[in-house]
Amino acid sequence: MTLFDVEELTRYWIDHPPPHLMIAAYLGIGRERGKRASVLRGPGGNKSTSAAEIGHILAELGPGFGSGDVHAGLSPVALNFSELRRRTTATDRA
């Protein structure tokens, strides 16, 4: 995506905002974002975020940000085009 594409997209969003943003604004979701600190800092301004605090932050973000194997349930990657062709023809026959 080029910068011109980004500019065109943001201009479109000004006239036609995405529905999920309009619904969130109507319901008041996201009003607390500006009040919450994005990075927890300890005394002296250095980062001192414990594992428990990180877990709490991830829990606030929602279920998609949990820790674990992000590849769980996915089939292994095949970069061999002959193997991919074989798999495709095998599924077409079934």
Residue frames as a rotation matrix with the C-alpha (Angstrom) as fourth column:
MET 1
0.591 0.807 0.000 0.00
0.807 -0.591 0.000 0.00
0.000 0.000 -1.000 0.00
THR 2
-0.380 -0.728 0.571 1.45
0.715 -0.623 -0.318 3.33
0.587 0.287 0.757 -1.00
LEU 3
-0.800 0.052 -0.598 1.13
0.424 -0.657 -0.624 6.61
-0.426 -0.752 0.503 0.88
PHE 4
-0.812 0.545 -0.207 -1.30
-0.554 -0.609 0.568 7.79
0.183 0.576 0.797 -1.79
ASP 5
-0.321 0.697 -0.641 -3.49
0.169 0.708 0.685 4.74
0.932 0.111 -0.346 -1.12
VAL 6
-0.502 0.084 -0.861 -3.42
0.863 0.110 -0.493 5.49
0.053 -0.990 -0.128 2.62
GLU 7
-0.924 0.146 -0.352 -4.38
-0.084 -0.979 -0.184 9.11
-0.372 -0.140 0.918 1.98
GLU 8
-0.615 0.729 -0.300 -7.24
-0.485 -0.051 0.873 8.05
0.621 0.683 0.385 -0.28
LEU 9
-0.288 0.486 -0.825 -8.47
0.559 0.785 0.266 5.53
0.777 -0.385 -0.498 2.29
THR 10
-0.649 0.029 -0.760 -8.39
0.709 -0.336 -0.619 8.02
-0.274 -0.941 0.198 5.17
ARG 11
-0.898 0.384 -0.214 -10.25
-0.431 -0.867 0.250 10.59
-0.090 0.317 0.944 3.07
TYR 12
-0.392 0.772 -0.499 -12.90
-0.151 0.482 0.863 7.96
0.907 0.414 -0.073 2.36
TRP 13
-0.377 0.203 -0.904 -13.14
0.825 0.517 -0.228 7.12
0.421 -0.831 -0.362 6.09
ILE 14
-0.961 0.058 -0.270 -13.78
0.088 -0.863 -0.497 10.79
-0.262 -0.502 0.824 6.89
ASP 15
-0.546 0.795 -0.265 -16.96
-0.804 -0.407 0.433 10.72
0.236 0.450 0.861 4.77
HIS 16
0.494 0.679 -0.543 -17.86
-0.522 0.731 0.440 7.07
0.696 0.066 0.715 5.41
PRO 17
-0.264 -0.642 0.720 -16.55
-0.964 0.154 -0.216 5.87
0.028 -0.751 -0.660 8.80
PRO 18
-0.713 -0.035 -0.701 -16.32
-0.157 0.981 0.110 2.10
0.684 0.188 -0.705 9.29
PRO 19
0.278 0.961 0.006 -19.46
-0.245 0.065 0.967 0.72
0.929 -0.270 0.254 10.99
HIS 20
0.297 -0.171 -0.940 -17.58
0.788 0.599 0.140 -0.82
0.539 -0.782 0.312 13.91
LEU 21
-0.803 -0.590 -0.082 -16.18
0.548 -0.677 -0.492 2.60
0.235 -0.440 0.867 14.82
MET 22
-0.504 0.705 0.499 -19.61
-0.428 -0.706 0.564 4.24
0.750 0.071 0.657 14.58
ILE 23
0.479 0.691 -0.541 -21.17
0.118 0.560 0.820 1.55
0.870 -0.456 0.187 16.79
ALA 24
-0.124 -0.617 -0.777 -18.33
0.925 0.212 -0.317 1.83
0.360 -0.758 0.544 19.32
ALA 25
-0.918 -0.185 0.350 -18.77
0.102 -0.965 -0.241 5.61
0.382 -0.186 0.905 19.45
TYR 26
-0.089 0.974 0.206 -22.52
-0.416 -0.225 0.881 5.22
0.905 -0.008 0.425 19.91
LEU 27
0.631 0.322 -0.706 -22.06
0.367 0.678 0.637 2.72
0.684 -0.661 0.309 22.76
GLY 28
0.799 -0.356 0.484 -19.26
-0.574 -0.690 0.441 4.77
0.177 -0.631 -0.756 24.34
ILE 29
0.823 -0.551 0.137 -16.66
0.480 0.805 0.349 2.06
-0.302 -0.222 0.927 23.92
GLY 30
0.137 -0.893 0.429 -13.10
0.922 -0.043 -0.385 3.33
0.363 0.448 0.817 23.87
ARG 31
0.735 0.171 0.656 -13.65
0.024 -0.974 0.227 6.56
0.677 -0.151 -0.720 25.79
GLU 32
0.927 -0.364 0.095 -11.22
-0.104 -0.005 0.995 5.41
-0.361 -0.932 -0.042 28.49
ARG 33
0.643 -0.714 0.277 -8.32
0.739 0.483 -0.470 4.91
0.202 0.507 0.838 26.09
GLY 34
0.276 -0.548 0.790 -6.89
0.077 -0.806 -0.586 8.37
0.958 0.223 -0.180 26.55
LYS 35
0.659 0.059 0.750 -6.98
-0.687 -0.359 0.632 8.06
0.307 -0.932 -0.196 30.33
ARG 36
0.923 -0.284 0.259 -5.03
0.118 0.850 0.513 4.81
-0.366 -0.443 0.819 30.53
ALA 37
0.190 -0.936 -0.296 -1.22
-0.778 -0.327 0.537 4.79
-0.599 0.128 -0.790 30.31
SER 38
0.761 0.107 -0.640 -0.01
-0.577 0.563 -0.592 2.79
0.297 0.820 0.490 27.34
VAL 39
0.076 -0.795 -0.602 3.24
0.164 0.605 -0.779 1.70
0.984 -0.039 0.176 29.02
LEU 40
0.963 0.211 -0.166 3.60
0.179 -0.044 0.983 1.00
0.201 -0.976 -0.080 32.71
ARG 41
0.115 -0.961 0.252 6.68
0.032 -0.250 -0.968 2.68
0.993 0.119 0.002 34.11
GLY 42
0.433 -0.076 -0.898 8.34
0.866 0.311 0.391 2.35
0.249 -0.947 0.201 37.44
PRO 43
0.801 -0.176 -0.573 10.18
0.196 -0.827 0.527 4.94
-0.566 -0.534 -0.627 39.49
GLY 44
-0.192 -0.930 -0.314 12.75
-0.040 -0.312 0.949 6.89
-0.981 0.195 0.023 37.51
GLY 45
0.270 0.399 -0.876 10.88
-0.829 -0.367 -0.422 6.39
-0.490 0.841 0.231 34.22
ASN 46
-0.754 -0.569 -0.328 12.28
-0.657 0.646 0.388 2.94
-0.009 0.508 -0.861 33.46
LYS 47
0.126 0.811 -0.571 10.08
-0.695 0.483 0.532 0.07
0.708 0.330 0.625 32.35
SER 48
-0.878 -0.332 0.345 9.28
-0.478 0.600 -0.641 -2.31
0.006 -0.728 -0.686 35.20
THR 49
0.144 0.967 -0.209 6.36
-0.964 0.185 0.192 -4.38
0.224 0.173 0.959 33.99
SER 50
-0.564 -0.304 0.768 6.01
-0.577 0.810 -0.103 -7.72
-0.590 -0.502 -0.632 35.73
ALA 51
-0.976 0.185 -0.118 4.59
0.051 0.714 0.698 -10.86
0.214 0.675 -0.706 34.14
ALA 52
-0.424 0.867 -0.262 1.36
0.807 0.230 -0.544 -10.44
-0.411 -0.442 -0.797 36.13
GLU 53
-0.128 0.344 -0.930 0.91
-0.121 -0.936 -0.329 -6.88
-0.984 0.070 0.161 34.86
ILE 54
-0.796 -0.199 -0.572 1.54
-0.579 -0.027 0.815 -8.00
-0.178 0.980 -0.094 31.28
GLY 55
-0.853 0.521 -0.011 -1.05
0.511 0.840 0.180 -10.76
0.103 0.148 -0.984 31.70
HIS 56
-0.168 0.801 -0.574 -3.54
0.582 -0.389 -0.714 -8.20
-0.796 -0.454 -0.401 33.00
ILE 57
-0.340 -0.023 -0.940 -2.87
-0.535 -0.818 0.213 -5.89
-0.774 0.575 0.265 30.05
LEU 58
-0.953 -0.036 -0.302 -3.31
-0.276 0.519 0.809 -8.76
0.128 0.854 -0.505 27.57
ALA 59
-0.617 0.782 -0.087 -6.56
0.753 0.555 -0.354 -9.77
-0.229 -0.284 -0.931 29.28
GLU 60
-0.099 0.567 -0.818 -7.88
0.102 -0.812 -0.575 -6.22
-0.990 -0.140 0.023 28.80
LEU 61
-0.637 -0.227 -0.737 -7.06
-0.640 -0.378 0.669 -6.34
-0.430 0.898 0.096 25.09
GLY 62
0.396 0.884 -0.248 -9.24
-0.902 0.324 -0.284 -9.39
-0.171 0.336 0.926 24.53
PRO 63
0.694 -0.014 0.720 -9.03
-0.141 0.978 0.156 -13.06
-0.706 -0.210 0.676 23.64
GLY 64
0.942 -0.312 0.126 -6.89
0.203 0.227 -0.953 -12.59
0.268 0.923 0.277 20.52
PHE 65
0.361 -0.843 0.399 -3.95
-0.586 -0.537 -0.606 -11.35
0.726 -0.015 -0.688 22.56
GLY 66
0.864 -0.018 0.502 -3.51
-0.425 0.509 0.749 -14.31
-0.269 -0.861 0.432 24.89
SER 67
-0.201 -0.976 -0.087 -0.25
-0.946 0.170 0.277 -16.17
-0.255 0.138 -0.957 25.17
GLY 68
0.351 0.255 0.901 0.13
-0.098 0.967 -0.235 -19.55
-0.931 -0.006 0.364 23.55
ASP 69
-0.623 -0.582 0.522 0.98
0.390 0.348 0.853 -21.16
-0.678 0.735 0.010 20.27
VAL 70
-0.167 0.558 -0.813 -0.34
-0.591 -0.717 -0.370 -18.94
-0.789 0.418 0.450 17.49
HIS 71
-0.533 -0.115 -0.838 0.04
-0.814 0.337 0.472 -21.80
0.229 0.934 -0.273 15.02
ALA 72
-0.784 0.278 0.555 -2.09
-0.127 0.804 -0.581 -24.27
-0.607 -0.526 -0.595 17.00
GLY 73
0.145 0.926 0.350 -4.60
0.161 0.327 -0.931 -26.01
-0.976 0.192 -0.101 14.74
LEU 74
0.516 -0.012 -0.856 -2.98
-0.764 -0.458 -0.454 -24.94
-0.386 0.889 -0.245 11.47
SER 75
0.933 -0.225 0.280 -1.66
0.319 0.878 -0.358 -27.42
-0.166 0.423 0.891 8.96
PRO 76
0.087 -0.977 -0.194 2.09
0.431 -0.139 0.892 -27.45
-0.898 -0.161 0.409 8.35
VAL 77
0.488 0.021 -0.873 3.38
-0.575 -0.745 -0.339 -25.15
-0.657 0.667 -0.351 5.64
ALA 78
0.300 -0.387 0.872 4.31
0.665 0.740 0.100 -26.78
-0.684 0.550 0.480 2.34
LEU 79
0.259 -0.294 -0.920 6.61
-0.457 -0.877 0.151 -24.71
-0.851 0.381 -0.361 0.15
ASN 80
-0.814 -0.468 0.344 7.02
0.018 0.572 0.820 -27.45
-0.580 0.674 -0.458 -2.42
PHE 81
-0.342 0.718 -0.606 4.72
-0.880 -0.471 -0.061 -26.66
-0.330 0.513 0.793 -5.36
SER 82
-0.569 0.123 -0.813 4.60
-0.402 0.821 0.405 -30.31
0.718 0.557 -0.418 -6.45
GLU 83
-0.880 0.237 -0.410 3.36
0.469 0.559 -0.683 -31.26
0.067 -0.794 -0.604 -2.97
LEU 84
-0.617 0.682 -0.393 0.76
-0.292 -0.661 -0.691 -28.50
-0.731 -0.311 0.607 -3.04
ARG 85
-0.376 0.460 -0.804 -0.46
-0.902 0.016 0.431 -29.66
0.211 0.888 0.409 -6.46
ARG 86
-0.738 0.066 -0.672 -0.66
0.059 0.998 0.034 -33.25
0.673 -0.014 -0.740 -5.17
ARG 87
-0.849 0.432 -0.305 -2.70
0.349 0.025 -0.937 -32.14
-0.397 -0.902 -0.172 -2.14
THR 88
-0.497 0.669 -0.553 -5.05
-0.671 -0.700 -0.245 -30.07
-0.551 0.249 0.797 -4.29
THR 89
-0.377 0.347 -0.859 -5.75
-0.733 0.455 0.506 -32.88
0.566 0.820 0.082 -6.74
ALA 90
-0.858 0.064 -0.509 -6.22
0.299 0.868 -0.396 -35.34
0.417 -0.492 -0.764 -3.85
THR 91
-0.717 0.629 -0.299 -8.88
0.111 -0.320 -0.941 -33.11
-0.688 -0.708 0.160 -2.26
ASP 92
-0.418 0.570 -0.707 -10.59
-0.885 -0.433 0.174 -32.53
-0.207 0.698 0.685 -5.63
ARG 93
-0.608 0.139 -0.782 -10.97
-0.325 0.855 0.405 -36.30
0.724 0.500 -0.475 -6.13
ALA 94
-0.913 0.198 -0.358 -12.46
0.406 0.544 -0.734 -36.85
0.050 -0.815 -0.577 -2.68
